[in-house]
Amino acid sequence: MTSPSAPLTILCLPGSTREGSYNRHLLRFCAAQLRDLGASTTIFELRDHPIPLYDGDEEKEGGPPENAIKLSDALRAADGLLIVTPEYNAGVPGVLKNAIDYVSRVRDAEGETAFDGLPVGLASASPGRLGGIRSLGHLRPILVQLGCIVSPLQACIGGAHEILDQDGRPTVDALAALLDESLRSLLRLAAALKD
C-alpha cells in the first residue's frame, strides 16, 4: 500500500505591510481556504522581514540582504506562491516590487532563481470598484518575465470595505465563488508542475 502524497505547500505573500490592510485580511482567509482544500500554507510577512531598497552597489559589495535570501529559500521550498496585493497608483506596491527585484538576484549553482517555473496565483482587494485589477495587470508580466507560471484565474475584490467581513471572507456569493475557483486553479497548477 502506498502512502498518501504530501500536501502541496503554498507560500502566501501579502503585498502590503499595513496591519489593517484589506489584502492582508484577504490573504489570511485565502491561506485558511487553501488549508481546507488540503494544502499546507505559510505566510511570509514582508513587515517582519524588511528588505532594503535594491542597490546594485550594495549587492556587489555584500550580496543580497538576508531577508531576500530567506524569501528566496521559502519560495524554493514551496510548491506554489499566492500573492494578494493592493494597488498603489495603478501599479504594484513598492515593497512588493522591491522584494521581487531582490529575490530575482538570488541564484543557485545552476544560475536559476526561486521564480523559475514557480506556479503563482494572484488576488487583490480595494475599496475602489476595480478591486486592484490594475496592480495584477502590472504584476503578471513581471512574474512571467521572471519565469513564473501564473494561473490564468485571479480574483479582484472591489468595494472591499463593504464586501469583506472581519475575517477577510467575501460576503458576495459570486466573488466568494471566484476566489474559491482561483485558489483551486493555483492548486491544480501546482500539482501539475510538482516534480
Phi and psi restraints in degrees (value plus and minus 20) as a CYANA .aco file:
   2 THR   PHI    -104.0   -64.0
   2 THR   PSI     127.3   167.3
   3 SER   PHI     -99.0   -59.0
   3 SER   PSI     130.2   170.2
   4 PRO   PHI     -83.6   -43.6
   4 PRO   PSI     126.6   166.6
   5 SER   PHI     -89.6   -49.6
   5 SER   PSI     134.0   174.0
   6 ALA   PHI     -86.4   -46.4
   6 ALA   PSI     128.8   168.8
   7 PRO   PHI     -85.5   -45.5
   7 PRO   PSI     132.1   172.1
   8 LEU   PHI     -83.6   -43.6
   8 LEU   PSI     122.2   162.2
   9 THR   PHI    -127.3   -87.3
   9 THR   PSI     105.3   145.3
  10 ILE   PHI    -139.3   -99.3
  10 ILE   PSI     103.0   143.0
  11 LEU   PHI    -106.5   -66.5
  11 LEU   PSI     110.7   150.7
  12 CYS   PHI    -129.9   -89.9
  12 CYS   PSI     104.4   144.4
  13 LEU   PHI    -143.9  -103.9
  13 LEU   PSI      93.5   133.5
  14 PRO   PHI    -100.5   -60.5
  14 PRO   PSI     123.3   163.3
  15 GLY   PHI    -109.6   -69.6
  15 GLY   PSI     -16.3    23.7
  16 SER   PHI    -147.1  -107.1
  16 SER   PSI     126.8   166.8
  17 THR   PHI    -123.8   -83.8
  17 THR   PSI     -23.3    16.7
  18 ARG   PHI     -93.2   -53.2
  18 ARG   PSI     110.0   150.0
  19 GLU   PHI     -78.4   -38.4
  19 GLU   PSI     -61.6   -21.6
  20 GLY   PHI    -107.5   -67.5
  20 GLY   PSI      -7.0    33.0
  21 SER   PHI     -80.2   -40.2
  21 SER   PSI     112.5   152.5
  22 TYR   PHI     -77.6   -37.6
  22 TYR   PSI     -56.4   -16.4
  23 ASN   PHI     -91.6   -51.6
  23 ASN   PSI     -53.7   -13.7
  24 ARG   PHI     -89.9   -49.9
  24 ARG   PSI     -56.4   -16.4
  25 HIS   PHI     -85.8   -45.8
  25 HIS   PSI     -64.1   -24.1
  26 LEU   PHI     -83.2   -43.2
  26 LEU   PSI     -59.7   -19.7
  27 LEU   PHI     -82.4   -42.4
  27 LEU   PSI     -62.3   -22.3
  28 ARG   PHI     -82.3   -42.3
  28 ARG   PSI     -60.7   -20.7
  29 PHE   PHI     -83.6   -43.6
  29 PHE   PSI     -63.9   -23.9
  30 CYS   PHI     -81.2   -41.2
  30 CYS   PSI     -60.8   -20.8
  31 ALA   PHI     -81.5   -41.5
  31 ALA   PSI     -60.8   -20.8
  32 ALA   PHI     -85.6   -45.6
  32 ALA   PSI     -59.9   -19.9
  33 GLN   PHI     -84.1   -44.1
  33 GLN   PSI     -61.7   -21.7
  34 LEU   PHI     -82.2   -42.2
  34 LEU   PSI     -58.5   -18.5
  35 ARG   PHI     -85.4   -45.4
  35 ARG   PSI     -60.1   -20.1
  36 ASP   PHI     -82.6   -42.6
  36 ASP   PSI     -47.2    -7.2
  37 LEU   PHI    -106.9   -66.9
  37 LEU   PSI     -16.3    23.7
  38 GLY   PHI      82.2   122.2
  38 GLY   PSI     -18.3    21.7
  39 ALA   PHI    -109.8   -69.8
  39 ALA   PSI     142.0   182.0
  40 SER   PHI    -122.9   -82.9
  40 SER   PSI     113.5   153.5
  41 THR   PHI    -146.0  -106.0
  41 THR   PSI     129.7   169.7
  42 THR   PHI    -154.9  -114.9
  42 THR   PSI     114.5   154.5
  43 ILE   PHI    -118.9   -78.9
  43 ILE   PSI     105.2   145.2
  44 PHE   PHI    -122.2   -82.2
  44 PHE   PSI      87.1   127.1
  45 GLU   PHI    -108.2   -68.2
  45 GLU   PSI      97.1   137.1
  46 LEU   PHI     -87.0   -47.0
  46 LEU   PSI     -45.6    -5.6
  47 ARG   PHI     -89.2   -49.2
  47 ARG   PSI     -47.5    -7.5
  48 ASP   PHI    -109.7   -69.7
  48 ASP   PSI     -34.5     5.5
  49 HIS   PHI    -151.3  -111.3
  49 HIS   PSI      46.0    86.0
  50 PRO   PHI     -82.3   -42.3
  50 PRO   PSI     117.9   157.9
  51 ILE   PHI    -134.7   -94.7
  51 ILE   PSI     102.4   142.4
  52 PRO   PHI     -82.6   -42.6
  52 PRO   PSI     139.8   179.8
  53 LEU   PHI     -78.0   -38.0
  53 LEU   PSI     118.5   158.5
  54 TYR   PHI     -78.8   -38.8
  54 TYR   PSI     111.4   151.4
  55 ASP   PHI    -161.0  -121.0
  55 ASP   PSI      91.5   131.5
  56 GLY   PHI     -80.8   -40.8
  56 GLY   PSI     -53.3   -13.3
  57 ASP   PHI     -88.9   -48.9
  57 ASP   PSI     -62.4   -22.4
  58 GLU   PHI     -86.4   -46.4
  58 GLU   PSI     -57.9   -17.9
  59 GLU   PHI     -83.1   -43.1
  59 GLU   PSI     -62.1   -22.1
  60 LYS   PHI     -82.8   -42.8
  60 LYS   PSI     -56.7   -16.7
  61 GLU   PHI     -98.9   -58.9
  61 GLU   PSI     -62.0   -22.0
  62 GLY   PHI    -145.8  -105.8
  62 GLY   PSI     -18.4    21.6
  63 GLY   PHI      60.5   100.5
  63 GLY   PSI     158.7   198.7
  64 PRO   PHI     -82.5   -42.5
  64 PRO   PSI     129.4   169.4
  65 PRO   PHI     -86.9   -46.9
  65 PRO   PSI     138.7   178.7
  66 GLU   PHI     -75.4   -35.4
  66 GLU   PSI     -63.2   -23.2
  67 ASN   PHI     -92.6   -52.6
  67 ASN   PSI     -45.9    -5.9
  68 ALA   PHI     -88.3   -48.3
  68 ALA   PSI     -58.1   -18.1
  69 ILE   PHI     -87.5   -47.5
  69 ILE   PSI     -60.3   -20.3
  70 LYS   PHI     -81.1   -41.1
  70 LYS   PSI     -63.3   -23.3
  71 LEU   PHI     -85.7   -45.7
  71 LEU   PSI     -61.8   -21.8
  72 SER   PHI     -80.0   -40.0
  72 SER   PSI     -64.9   -24.9
  73 ASP   PHI     -82.6   -42.6
  73 ASP   PSI     -60.4   -20.4
  74 ALA   PHI     -85.0   -45.0
  74 ALA   PSI     -58.0   -18.0
  75 LEU   PHI     -86.7   -46.7
  75 LEU   PSI     -61.9   -21.9
  76 ARG   PHI     -84.5   -44.5
  76 ARG   PSI     -50.2   -10.2
  77 ALA   PHI    -102.0   -62.0
  77 ALA   PSI     -32.0     8.0
  78 ALA   PHI    -116.0   -76.0
  78 ALA   PSI     135.1   175.1
  79 ASP   PHI    -106.1   -66.1
  79 ASP   PSI     -36.7     3.3
  80 GLY   PHI    -186.5  -146.5
  80 GLY   PSI     149.1   189.1
  81 LEU   PHI    -150.4  -110.4
  81 LEU   PSI     114.6   154.6
  82 LEU   PHI    -135.4   -95.4
  82 LEU   PSI     103.6   143.6
  83 ILE   PHI    -130.3   -90.3
  83 ILE   PSI     106.7   146.7
  84 VAL   PHI    -141.3  -101.3
  84 VAL   PSI      94.6   134.6
  85 THR   PHI    -157.0  -117.0
  85 THR   PSI     126.9   166.9
  86 PRO   PHI     -97.5   -57.5
  86 PRO   PSI     158.3   198.3
  87 GLU   PHI    -132.9   -92.9
  87 GLU   PSI     105.3   145.3
  88 TYR   PHI    -134.1   -94.1
  88 TYR   PSI      95.2   135.2
  89 ASN   PHI      30.4    70.4
  89 ASN   PSI      27.7    67.7
  90 ALA   PHI      46.8    86.8
  90 ALA   PSI       0.9    40.9
  91 GLY   PHI    -167.6  -127.6
  91 GLY   PSI    -189.6  -149.6
  92 VAL   PHI     -97.4   -57.4
  92 VAL   PSI     113.9   153.9
  93 PRO   PHI     -76.8   -36.8
  93 PRO   PSI     123.0   163.0
  94 GLY   PHI     -78.7   -38.7
  94 GLY   PSI     -58.6   -18.6
  95 VAL   PHI     -83.2   -43.2
  95 VAL   PSI     -56.8   -16.8
  96 LEU   PHI     -93.4   -53.4
  96 LEU   PSI     -66.2   -26.2
  97 LYS   PHI     -81.9   -41.9
  97 LYS   PSI     -60.4   -20.4
  98 ASN   PHI     -83.4   -43.4
  98 ASN   PSI     -61.9   -21.9
  99 ALA   PHI     -82.0   -42.0
  99 ALA   PSI     -64.0   -24.0
 100 ILE   PHI     -81.6   -41.6
 100 ILE   PSI     -64.3   -24.3
 101 ASP   PHI     -80.7   -40.7
 101 ASP   PSI     -63.9   -23.9
 102 TYR   PHI     -91.1   -51.1
 102 TYR   PSI     -60.3   -20.3
 103 VAL   PHI     -83.5   -43.5
 103 VAL   PSI     -51.7   -11.7
 104 SER   PHI     -86.3   -46.3
 104 SER   PSI     -32.5     7.5
 105 ARG   PHI    -114.1   -74.1
 105 ARG   PSI     -27.8    12.2
 106 VAL   PHI    -112.1   -72.1
 106 VAL   PSI      91.7   131.7
 107 ARG   PHI    -138.3   -98.3
 107 ARG   PSI     129.2   169.2
 108 ASP   PHI    -108.6   -68.6
 108 ASP   PSI    -193.1  -153.1
 109 ALA   PHI     -82.2   -42.2
 109 ALA   PSI     -46.6    -6.6
 110 GLU   PHI    -108.6   -68.6
 110 GLU   PSI     -19.2    20.8
 111 GLY   PHI      64.8   104.8
 111 GLY   PSI     -10.1    29.9
 112 GLU   PHI    -112.8   -72.8
 112 GLU   PSI     133.7   173.7
 113 THR   PHI    -122.0   -82.0
 113 THR   PSI     152.5   192.5
 114 ALA   PHI     -87.2   -47.2
 114 ALA   PSI     -33.8     6.2
 115 PHE   PHI    -104.8   -64.8
 115 PHE   PSI     -39.2     0.8
 116 ASP   PHI     -81.1   -41.1
 116 ASP   PSI      93.2   133.2
 117 GLY   PHI      54.9    94.9
 117 GLY   PSI      -8.2    31.8
 118 LEU   PHI     -98.9   -58.9
 118 LEU   PSI     104.0   144.0
 119 PRO   PHI     -91.0   -51.0
 119 PRO   PSI     114.3   154.3
 120 VAL   PHI    -153.3  -113.3
 120 VAL   PSI     116.3   156.3
 121 GLY   PHI    -132.9   -92.9
 121 GLY   PSI     130.3   170.3
 122 LEU   PHI    -148.2  -108.2
 122 LEU   PSI     123.0   163.0
 123 ALA   PHI    -172.0  -132.0
 123 ALA   PSI     139.4   179.4
 124 SER   PHI    -174.0  -134.0
 124 SER   PSI     141.0   181.0
 125 ALA   PHI    -163.3  -123.3
 125 ALA   PSI     126.0   166.0
 126 SER   PHI    -176.6  -136.6
 126 SER   PSI     128.1   168.1
 127 PRO   PHI     -84.3   -44.3
 127 PRO   PSI     -44.6    -4.6
 128 GLY   PHI     -91.8   -51.8
 128 GLY   PSI     146.7   186.7
 129 ARG   PHI     -89.9   -49.9
 129 ARG   PSI     -47.4    -7.4
 130 LEU   PHI     -99.6   -59.6
 130 LEU   PSI     -33.5     6.5
 131 GLY   PHI      47.7    87.7
 131 GLY   PSI       0.3    40.3
 132 GLY   PHI      65.7   105.7
 132 GLY   PSI      -6.9    33.1
 133 ILE   PHI     -82.7   -42.7
 133 ILE   PSI     -50.1   -10.1
 134 ARG   PHI     -88.6   -48.6
 134 ARG   PSI     -52.1   -12.1
 135 SER   PHI     -84.0   -44.0
 135 SER   PSI     -63.9   -23.9
 136 LEU   PHI     -88.3   -48.3
 136 LEU   PSI     -54.4   -14.4
 137 GLY   PHI     -85.2   -45.2
 137 GLY   PSI     -48.2    -8.2
 138 HIS   PHI     -99.7   -59.7
 138 HIS   PSI     -59.7   -19.7
 139 LEU   PHI     -93.3   -53.3
 139 LEU   PSI     -59.6   -19.6
 140 ARG   PHI     -74.5   -34.5
 140 ARG   PSI     -72.7   -32.7
 141 PRO   PHI     -86.1   -46.1
 141 PRO   PSI     -47.5    -7.5
 142 ILE   PHI     -83.5   -43.5
 142 ILE   PSI     -67.3   -27.3
 143 LEU   PHI     -86.8   -46.8
 143 LEU   PSI     -59.2   -19.2
 144 VAL   PHI     -83.1   -43.1
 144 VAL   PSI     -62.4   -22.4
 145 GLN   PHI     -78.7   -38.7
 145 GLN   PSI     -52.9   -12.9
 146 LEU   PHI    -103.1   -63.1
 146 LEU   PSI     -23.2    16.8
 147 GLY   PHI      80.5   120.5
 147 GLY   PSI     -13.4    26.6
 148 CYS   PHI     -93.2   -53.2
 148 CYS   PSI     134.6   174.6
 149 ILE   PHI    -125.4   -85.4
 149 ILE   PSI      82.5   122.5
 150 VAL   PHI    -112.9   -72.9
 150 VAL   PSI     108.4   148.4
 151 SER   PHI     -78.0   -38.0
 151 SER   PSI     118.0   158.0
 152 PRO   PHI     -90.4   -50.4
 152 PRO   PSI     -40.2    -0.2
 153 LEU   PHI    -112.8   -72.8
 153 LEU   PSI     118.2   158.2
 154 GLN   PHI    -165.7  -125.7
 154 GLN   PSI     140.2   180.2
 155 ALA   PHI    -142.5  -102.5
 155 ALA   PSI     108.4   148.4
 156 CYS   PHI    -141.4  -101.4
 156 CYS   PSI     101.3   141.3
 157 ILE   PHI    -125.9   -85.9
 157 ILE   PSI      80.9   120.9
 158 GLY   PHI    -102.2   -62.2
 158 GLY   PSI     137.9   177.9
 159 GLY   PHI      40.3    80.3
 159 GLY   PSI      17.9    57.9
 160 ALA   PHI     -77.8   -37.8
 160 ALA   PSI     -52.1   -12.1
 161 HIS   PHI     -85.6   -45.6
 161 HIS   PSI     -40.8    -0.8
 162 GLU   PHI    -126.3   -86.3
 162 GLU   PSI     -45.2    -5.2
 163 ILE   PHI    -117.2   -77.2
 163 ILE   PSI     -50.2   -10.2
 164 LEU   PHI    -108.4   -68.4
 164 LEU   PSI     112.8   152.8
 165 ASP   PHI    -101.9   -61.9
 165 ASP   PSI    -195.2  -155.2
 166 GLN   PHI     -85.2   -45.2
 166 GLN   PSI     -37.9     2.1
 167 ASP   PHI    -115.7   -75.7
 167 ASP   PSI     -17.4    22.6
 168 GLY   PHI      66.0   106.0
 168 GLY   PSI     -11.1    28.9
 169 ARG   PHI    -105.3   -65.3
 169 ARG   PSI     109.9   149.9
 170 PRO   PHI     -85.9   -45.9
 170 PRO   PSI     114.0   154.0
 171 THR   PHI    -115.6   -75.6
 171 THR   PSI     -21.8    18.2
 172 VAL   PHI    -117.4   -77.4
 172 VAL   PSI     102.7   142.7
 173 ASP   PHI     -76.0   -36.0
 173 ASP   PSI     -62.5   -22.5
 174 ALA   PHI     -84.7   -44.7
 174 ALA   PSI     -58.4   -18.4
 175 LEU   PHI     -93.3   -53.3
 175 LEU   PSI     -56.8   -16.8
 176 ALA   PHI     -82.5   -42.5
 176 ALA   PSI     -60.0   -20.0
 177 ALA   PHI     -87.6   -47.6
 177 ALA   PSI     -60.1   -20.1
 178 LEU   PHI     -82.8   -42.8
 178 LEU   PSI     -64.4   -24.4
 179 LEU   PHI     -82.8   -42.8
 179 LEU   PSI     -64.4   -24.4
 180 ASP   PHI     -79.4   -39.4
 180 ASP   PSI     -65.5   -25.5
 181 GLU   PHI     -87.7   -47.7
 181 GLU   PSI     -54.5   -14.5
 182 SER   PHI     -87.8   -47.8
 182 SER   PSI     -56.0   -16.0
 183 LEU   PHI     -88.7   -48.7
 183 LEU   PSI     -61.0   -21.0
 184 ARG   PHI     -83.3   -43.3
 184 ARG   PSI     -56.9   -16.9
 185 SER   PHI     -82.5   -42.5
 185 SER   PSI     -62.4   -22.4
 186 LEU   PHI     -80.4   -40.4
 186 LEU   PSI     -64.2   -24.2
 187 LEU   PHI     -85.7   -45.7
 187 LEU   PSI     -59.5   -19.5
 188 ARG   PHI     -82.9   -42.9
 188 ARG   PSI     -61.6   -21.6
 189 LEU   PHI     -85.0   -45.0
 189 LEU   PSI     -65.1   -25.1
 190 ALA   PHI     -83.8   -43.8
 190 ALA   PSI     -60.0   -20.0
 191 ALA   PHI     -85.9   -45.9
 191 ALA   PSI     -59.3   -19.3
 192 ALA   PHI     -88.1   -48.1
 192 ALA   PSI     -51.3   -11.3
 193 LEU   PHI    -115.8   -75.8
 193 LEU   PSI     -27.1    12.9
 194 LYS   PHI     -88.4   -48.4
 194 LYS   PSI     118.3   158.3
